[in-house]
Amino acid sequence: MEIIQKYFPALSENQYKQLELLQNLYIHWNRKINVISRKDINYLYEKHILHSLAIAKIIDFVPNTQILDVGTGGGFPGIPLAILFPNCHFHLVDSIAKKIYVVNEIANSIELKNCHAEQIRAEKLKSKYDFVVSRAVTSLPVFYNWVREKINENLKNELPNGIIYLKGGDLTNEIRKFKAAVKVFNIHQYFDEPFFETKKIVYLPIKF
């Protein structure tokens, strides 16, 4: 938890408690259902929780913002963001039922009321959201085609509604088709751990 406090020192007592509980919960569930790489479980707070919370460095979601997390896997970035933004609603989806089961069990264990996980493909969703977030489930152009119709037109945040995507490496080819619309933020400008040197946040507003 020290690494989280380093960058998010203003956590409430409840937020701190919820984040602190995640370590043992993920260790417990990962033994039964592999939702996190075995070699990464000891780096949960850096490689998964803090990485997820990087999104909060580019946007402070206002209350009642609706956020969709596509391909959530073990609940990232959705669960950490839902803890950080308790007045927003998070819908976490994945096509793998056992992963969604774990996500719901963990959310229930920490009494996370603003988070709902569902086994469904993003393309089949009927609802619309202010933002769609994800951690590198596919290339950005493919992801854009999956979710571009899921963004609503009602703006309430400082950033216009759109996609916020966590990904690493050279993104030149992936973002080329979006030209000036896309913005790329280097996470190492917010977090100084070596893990984040190649990690990026890609923000793509959806124009209507």
C-alpha positions in Angstrom: 0.0 0.0 0.0 3.0 2.4 0.4 3.2 2.9 -3.3 -0.4 3.8 -3.5 -0.1 6.3 -0.7 3.0 7.8 -2.3 0.9 9.0 -5.3 -2.6 9.2 -3.7 -2.1 10.6 -0.2 -5.6 11.9 0.2 -7.4 8.6 0.3 -10.3 8.3 2.8 -10.2 5.7 5.5 -12.7 3.6 3.6 -10.7 3.8 0.3 -7.5 2.9 2.1 -9.2 -0.1 3.7 -10.7 -1.3 0.4 -7.4 -1.1 -1.4 -5.6 -2.8 1.5 -8.0 -5.7 1.4 -7.3 -6.4 -2.3 -3.9 -8.1 -1.7 -5.2 -11.1 0.3 -8.4 -11.3 -1.8 -6.4 -11.6 -5.1 -4.0 -14.1 -3.6 -6.9 -16.2 -2.4 -8.8 -16.1 -5.7 -5.8 -16.4 -7.9 -5.0 -19.8 -6.4 -8.4 -21.0 -7.6 -8.9 -19.1 -10.8 -5.9 -17.5 -12.6 -6.8 -13.8 -13.1 -3.3 -12.4 -12.6 0.0 -13.8 -13.8 1.6 -15.8 -11.0 4.8 -13.8 -11.3 2.9 -10.6 -10.9 0.8 -11.3 -7.8 3.6 -10.1 -5.5 3.6 -6.8 -7.5 -0.2 -6.3 -7.4 -0.1 -2.8 -6.1 2.4 -1.5 -8.6 1.7 -3.5 -11.8 -2.1 -3.6 -11.5 -3.6 -1.2 -9.0 -1.3 1.8 -9.5 -1.3 1.2 -13.2 -5.1 1.3 -13.2 -5.1 4.5 -11.1 -2.9 6.2 -13.7 -6.1 7.2 -15.4 -6.9 9.4 -12.5 -3.8 11.5 -13.3 -5.4 12.7 -16.5 -9.1 13.0 -15.4 -10.9 13.6 -12.2 -14.3 12.0 -13.0 -17.2 14.1 -11.7 -20.0 12.4 -9.7 -22.4 10.3 -11.7 -20.0 9.7 -14.5 -20.7 6.3 -16.2 -17.7 4.3 -17.1 -17.4 1.0 -19.0 -14.4 -1.2 -18.4 -14.0 -3.6 -21.4 -12.0 -6.8 -21.1 -11.7 -6.2 -17.3 -10.0 -9.6 -16.6 -9.4 -9.6 -12.9 -11.1 -6.2 -12.5 -8.5 -3.8 -13.9 -8.7 -0.9 -14.3 -12.3 -0.9 -13.1 -12.0 -2.0 -9.4 -9.2 0.4 -8.4 -11.0 3.3 -10.2 -14.3 2.4 -8.6 -12.6 2.7 -5.2 -11.1 6.0 -6.1 -14.3 7.4 -7.5 -17.1 6.2 -5.2 -19.7 8.6 -6.7 -19.3 7.3 -10.2 -20.7 4.0 -11.7 -18.5 1.3 -13.2 -19.7 -1.5 -15.5 -17.0 -4.1 -15.9 -17.4 -6.6 -18.7 -15.4 -9.6 -19.9 -16.3 -12.6 -22.1 -14.8 -15.1 -19.6 -17.4 -16.1 -16.9 -14.9 -17.3 -14.3 -13.1 -13.9 -14.3 -16.3 -12.1 -13.9 -17.2 -14.4 -11.0 -13.9 -13.4 -9.3 -14.5 -9.7 -9.9 -17.9 -9.8 -8.3 -16.7 -11.8 -5.4 -13.9 -9.3 -4.7 -16.2 -6.3 -5.2 -18.7 -7.8 -2.7 -16.0 -8.6 -0.2 -14.8 -5.0 0.0 -18.4 -3.7 -0.2 -17.8 -1.8 -3.4 -21.3 -0.6 -4.2 -20.6 1.4 -7.4 -19.3 -1.5 -9.5 -21.1 -4.1 -11.4 -19.4 -6.9 -13.4 -21.1 -8.9 -16.2 -20.1 -11.6 -18.7 -20.8 -10.1 -22.0 -19.0 -8.9 -25.1 -18.8 -5.1 -25.5 -20.4 -5.3 -28.9 -23.6 -6.7 -27.5 -24.1 -4.0 -24.9 -27.1 -1.7 -25.4 -26.2 1.0 -22.8 -24.1 4.1 -23.4 -21.4 5.5 -21.2 -19.4 8.7 -20.7 -16.0 6.9 -21.0 -14.8 3.4 -22.0 -11.6 2.3 -20.3 -9.4 -0.8 -20.8 -6.0 -2.3 -20.5 -4.6 -3.3 -23.8 -7.1 -6.0 -24.8 -6.4 -5.5 -28.5 -5.1 -2.9 -31.0 -6.7 0.6 -30.6 -8.3 0.6 -34.1 -10.0 -2.7 -33.3 -11.1 -1.5 -29.9 -12.4 1.7 -31.3 -14.7 -0.3 -33.6 -16.0 -2.3 -30.7 -17.0 0.6 -28.5 -17.4 3.8 -30.5 -21.2 3.4 -30.5 -21.2 3.0 -26.7 -20.2 6.6 -25.9 -23.0 9.0 -25.1 -23.2 12.6 -26.2 -23.8 14.3 -22.8 -20.7 16.0 -21.7 -20.0 16.6 -18.0 -16.3 16.1 -17.4 -13.4 18.4 -18.3 -12.3 15.9 -20.9 -14.9 15.2 -23.6 -16.4 11.7 -23.6 -14.3 9.0 -25.2 -11.9 6.1 -24.8 -9.1 6.0 -22.2 -6.8 3.1 -23.0 -3.8 1.8 -21.0 -1.1 0.3 -23.2 2.7 0.1 -23.6 5.3 0.1 -26.2 5.4 1.9 -29.6 1.9 3.0 -30.5 2.8 4.9 -33.7 1.0 2.5 -36.1 -2.1 2.1 -33.8 -2.8 5.8 -33.4 -1.9 6.9 -36.9 -5.5 6.7 -38.2 -6.8 9.0 -35.5 -4.3 11.7 -36.3 -4.6 14.9 -34.1 -7.6 13.6 -32.2 -5.7 11.2 -30.0 -3.6 12.2 -27.1 -0.9 10.0 -25.5 0.3 10.5 -21.9 3.5 8.8 -20.7 2.8 7.3 -17.3 6.4 7.8 -16.2 5.7 11.5 -15.9 3.3 10.6 -13.0 5.0 7.6 -11.5 8.7 7.2 -11.3 9.0 3.4 -10.9 10.9 1.7 -13.8 7.8 -0.5 -14.6 6.1 2.6 -16.0 8.8 3.8 -18.4 7.1 2.3 -21.5 3.5 2.5 -20.2 1.1 5.0 -21.7 -2.4 6.3 -21.4 -4.1 6.9 -24.8 -7.1 9.2 -24.8 -9.4 9.3 -27.8 -12.4 11.6 -27.7 -15.4 10.5 -29.7 -16.8 13.1 -32.0 -20.5 13.1 -32.7 
